[in-house]
Amino acid sequence: MSTGIILFGTLIILLLISVPVGFALIISSLLTILLADISLPFSLLTQVLITANDSFPLMAIPFFILAGVLMGRGGVSERLLNIASSFVGHYRGGFAVAAILTAMFFSAISGSGPATVAAIGAIMIPAMVKRGYKKLFATALIAASGTIGIVIPPSIPLVIYGVSSGTSIGDLFIAGIIPGTLMGLSLMIWAVLHARKENYQTDPRATWKERLHAINRGKGAILMPVVILGGIYGGIFTPTEAAVVAVVYGLVLSFFFYRELTWKETISIIYDSAITTGSIMLIVAAAAIFGRILALEQIPNAVAEGIMGLTTNPIIFLLLVNILLIVIGTFMETIAAVIILTPILLPLSVEMGIDPIHFGIIMIVNLSLGFITPPLGLNLFIASGISGLKIEALSKAILPAFIALIVTLLFITYVSDLSLLLL
């Protein structure tokens, strides 16, 4: 137990003082080895750092990140917004709904919540303010919509969970469709109720000619999720190969069809994607060392015995898991949380008779809330940077969205068919 106290205590302290997650995992692991006198040679640690990323499924991560940035800067966001707005913009709160629909479409391209916020926020927030929406509400809406980015496939955290748990990434992608859609619907209900309360203005009803024109301009963007997911589920290519297809598709679309990218911008995109990929892969490698110590000291077994001592009821177990994940999501990055907690919680869930695919969706939906809860709250920080609003005010404004997503999480948790229906 003393080893666990040193390991997790050091990690929590480092995270509280804003040490980057990857370095916090490495430092806490090294200090635990030294202070707890664990027989783990440092030469083995360097091997773990390298081999942790030596995985074919993990190759999907840099390519999905690159595809998302390409599509975000290549004119996709604006075209998706125009399509959604042409159909629902004339309803009260319709433009806010269009913003959520745009986020959902972009989520099916990027696989990342922060990337979704960054890609659509710069366009959506000013556009909503121009239509009379309060900037605080518009910013909160975009930040909340970004949570869908890691649930609707393709999802980078679902790839990580698939690798960590040994479950099918393709099945996880299918399982994320309905829960991700429900998250979007819950945010739409909040947006419409708020818009009616504030009596926000509506757009003129678009004609079918204008709608068809918007669809024609954005057909390439609409087809991208179809190409990616259709190829995976049709057995044409693996999720990793699909990520490469997404990059090629994004390059062709942005360069030759939309013509909104230059070679100079492409180099900048590759650079930014490499920085993001590097930070994620460092977390994956560092979490592997952290996980090795957990396994060596049998900490997962101790946690399992403790939880089993509290309850053997699956309903109460899932409630405890949700509370645990909500707390952890407030200060731990999603990918690190998935890598560390999956070996601890998954065996327990299987023993309780919970399907591993369903449990994976519960974990990812739950941890997605961490993107809008301080102190981590990455979506909040990105949206705040775009709008110029303070985090404190934004944290209060996003509370109704957080409650709506919590209710959705409970439905997803206790109605397993919402995850497994399409399998």
Rosetta blueprint (number, residue, H / E / L):
1 M L
2 S H
3 T H
4 G H
5 I H
6 I H
7 L H
8 F H
9 G H
10 T H
11 L H
12 I H
13 I H
14 L H
15 L H
16 L H
17 I L
18 S L
19 V L
20 P L
21 V H
22 G H
23 F H
24 A H
25 L H
26 I H
27 I H
28 S H
29 S H
30 L H
31 L H
32 T H
33 I H
34 L H
35 L H
36 A L
37 D L
38 I L
39 S L
40 L L
41 P L
42 F H
43 S H
44 L H
45 L H
46 T H
47 Q H
48 V H
49 L H
50 I H
51 T H
52 A L
53 N L
54 D L
55 S L
56 F L
57 P H
58 L H
59 M H
60 A H
61 I H
62 P H
63 F H
64 F H
65 I H
66 L H
67 A H
68 G H
69 V H
70 L H
71 M H
72 G H
73 R H
74 G L
75 G L
76 V H
77 S H
78 E H
79 R H
80 L H
81 L H
82 N H
83 I H
84 A H
85 S H
86 S H
87 F H
88 V H
89 G L
90 H L
91 Y L
92 R L
93 G L
94 G H
95 F H
96 A H
97 V H
98 A H
99 A H
100 I H
101 L H
102 T H
103 A H
104 M H
105 F H
106 F H
107 S H
108 A H
109 I H
110 S H
111 G L
112 S L
113 G H
114 P H
115 A H
116 T H
117 V H
118 A H
119 A H
120 I H
121 G H
122 A H
123 I H
124 M H
125 I H
126 P H
127 A H
128 M H
129 V H
130 K H
131 R L
132 G L
133 Y L
134 K L
135 K H
136 L H
137 F H
138 A H
139 T H
140 A H
141 L H
142 I H
143 A H
144 A H
145 S H
146 G H
147 T H
148 I H
149 G H
150 I H
151 V L
152 I L
153 P L
154 P L
155 S L
156 I H
157 P H
158 L H
159 V H
160 I H
161 Y H
162 G H
163 V H
164 S H
165 S H
166 G L
167 T L
168 S L
169 I H
170 G H
171 D H
172 L H
173 F H
174 I H
175 A H
176 G L
177 I H
178 I H
179 P H
180 G H
181 T H
182 L H
183 M H
184 G H
185 L H
186 S H
187 L H
188 M H
189 I H
190 W H
191 A H
192 V H
193 L H
194 H H
195 A H
196 R H
197 K H
198 E H
199 N L
200 Y L
201 Q L
202 T L
203 D L
204 P L
205 R L
206 A L
207 T L
208 W H
209 K H
210 E H
211 R H
212 L H
213 H H
214 A H
215 I H
216 N H
217 R H
218 G H
219 K H
220 G H
221 A H
222 I H
223 L H
224 M H
225 P H
226 V H
227 V H
228 I H
229 L H
230 G H
231 G H
232 I H
233 Y H
234 G L
235 G L
236 I L
237 F L
238 T L
239 P H
240 T H
241 E H
242 A H
243 A H
244 V H
245 V H
246 A H
247 V H
248 V H
249 Y H
250 G H
251 L H
252 V H
253 L H
254 S H
255 F H
256 F H
257 F H
258 Y L
259 R L
260 E L
261 L L
262 T L
263 W H
264 K H
265 E H
266 T H
267 I H
268 S H
269 I H
270 I H
271 Y H
272 D H
273 S H
274 A H
275 I H
276 T H
277 T H
278 G H
279 S H
280 I H
281 M H
282 L H
283 I H
284 V H
285 A H
286 A H
287 A H
288 A H
289 I H
290 F H
291 G H
292 R H
293 I H
294 L H
295 A H
296 L H
297 E L
298 Q L
299 I H
300 P H
301 N H
302 A H
303 V H
304 A H
305 E H
306 G H
307 I H
308 M H
309 G H
310 L H
311 T L
312 T L
313 N L
314 P H
315 I H
316 I H
317 F H
318 L H
319 L H
320 L H
321 V H
322 N H
323 I H
324 L H
325 L H
326 I H
327 V H
328 I H
329 G H
330 T L
331 F L
332 M L
333 E L
334 T H
335 I H
336 A H
337 A H
338 V H
339 I H
340 I H
341 L H
342 T H
343 P H
344 I H
345 L H
346 L H
347 P H
348 L H
349 S H
350 V H
351 E H
352 M L
353 G L
354 I L
355 D L
356 P H
357 I H
358 H H
359 F H
360 G H
361 I H
362 I H
363 M H
364 I H
365 V H
366 N H
367 L H
368 S H
369 L H
370 G H
371 F H
372 I H
373 T L
374 P L
375 P L
376 L L
377 G L
378 L H
379 N H
380 L H
381 F H
382 I H
383 A H
384 S H
385 G H
386 I H
387 S H
388 G L
389 L L
390 K L
391 I H
392 E H
393 A H
394 L H
395 S H
396 K H
397 A H
398 I L
399 L H
400 P H
401 A H
402 F H
403 I H
404 A H
405 L H
406 I H
407 V H
408 T H
409 L H
410 L H
411 F H
412 I H
413 T H
414 Y H
415 V L
416 S L
417 D H
418 L H
419 S H
420 L H
421 L L
422 L L
423 L L
